[in-house]
């Protein structure tokens, strides 16, 4: 049993045109018009494949292929939103491979004891609305529904209002539901599989993640007449924090990574001393203890740099996801599927957060990785060769079929 490569490739091309950038990347932010058009296309394909389609209160989309028995379903899924000027593989590849796996079961006339379904999660990226992985987080009971609805983008628009605007607030409650298993195919977003020339990654778990938001308040003033000795520059303090955050992984050692990916500067003009800076701090480590140490180091770093520059601050550690270990049975099933295909594979830990991280709290969960060219992701250069996509999709198909009792 194998997927239809040509059909999958055509689906990838069609969905990739919605939100396509001039340089061949993708901007399809959560709950934007482009997101709505992408959802509409996917729902049409799901209904065309005979799936029972439903939508929950968070806009998560479900498609279900009945089984021969009244048993908990095996779900596959991912997300269809992107980061700004991102790539065409992050998230949507997992959604399309899930759909292709279901279509391939139909092609083969294979019935399964358990129903087989797919899920398209809302706002996985966290690019427009923070935190990330909101659709799966609410479903797993880790994020309150009202908190998710009240998240605002840079323009002050509420997530709940935008979900309603695009027509994807569904009637079903966003709560845990019975599942035999959850499987997610995703690009690795790192260099390991390509470097080792291994087409399939059998994911054992996901690192712990911490997101923080820091606002520094200085004194906005004229860039010319204000003497250097009288300045309280929020951006200078922010720059020192950025440098300090980068040093934290070197001090802790191990496998920690740290990123400041966003700075909002006010007034952000050439001839004024910045009076306010808001910035993000992203910390990740496979070791929970190391991550907690790093968060404490951020606290001390910010306090010291604020005092040095004579500014005040608010620091909020607003999102923490613990290290997640995937279900041993599901991981072993994925590994057996890869072996049966005769393709190279290795066990691997994910450095990126995925909806599977929250799903693991409510269902036996596993993931499949496919290589990322040069390890690049969250950029327009993002690419996975089609041969590797095919290997991953076939692994997903066979693993889902085994778990569903085909």
Secondary structure as GFF3:
##gff-version 3
##sequence-region A 1 406
A	DSSP	alpha_helix	5	16	.	.	.	ID=ss1
A	DSSP	alpha_helix	33	48	.	.	.	ID=ss2
A	DSSP	beta_strand	52	55	.	.	.	ID=ss3
A	DSSP	beta_strand	61	65	.	.	.	ID=ss4
A	DSSP	beta_strand	73	79	.	.	.	ID=ss5
A	DSSP	alpha_helix	92	107	.	.	.	ID=ss6
A	DSSP	beta_strand	116	121	.	.	.	ID=ss7
A	DSSP	alpha_helix	134	139	.	.	.	ID=ss8
A	DSSP	alpha_helix	145	150	.	.	.	ID=ss9
A	DSSP	alpha_helix	159	165	.	.	.	ID=ss10
A	DSSP	beta_strand	179	187	.	.	.	ID=ss11
A	DSSP	alpha_helix	192	196	.	.	.	ID=ss12
A	DSSP	beta_strand	200	206	.	.	.	ID=ss13
A	DSSP	beta_strand	208	217	.	.	.	ID=ss14
A	DSSP	beta_strand	221	222	.	.	.	ID=ss15
A	DSSP	three_ten_helix	228	230	.	.	.	ID=ss16
A	DSSP	alpha_helix	234	252	.	.	.	ID=ss17
A	DSSP	beta_strand	257	259	.	.	.	ID=ss18
A	DSSP	beta_strand	263	266	.	.	.	ID=ss19
A	DSSP	beta_strand	272	273	.	.	.	ID=ss20
A	DSSP	beta_strand	276	285	.	.	.	ID=ss21
A	DSSP	alpha_helix	288	309	.	.	.	ID=ss22
A	DSSP	beta_strand	312	321	.	.	.	ID=ss23
A	DSSP	beta_strand	324	325	.	.	.	ID=ss24
A	DSSP	alpha_helix	328	341	.	.	.	ID=ss25
A	DSSP	beta_strand	345	350	.	.	.	ID=ss26
A	DSSP	alpha_helix	355	359	.	.	.	ID=ss27
A	DSSP	beta_strand	365	370	.	.	.	ID=ss28
A	DSSP	three_ten_helix	373	375	.	.	.	ID=ss29
A	DSSP	alpha_helix	386	404	.	.	.	ID=ss30
###
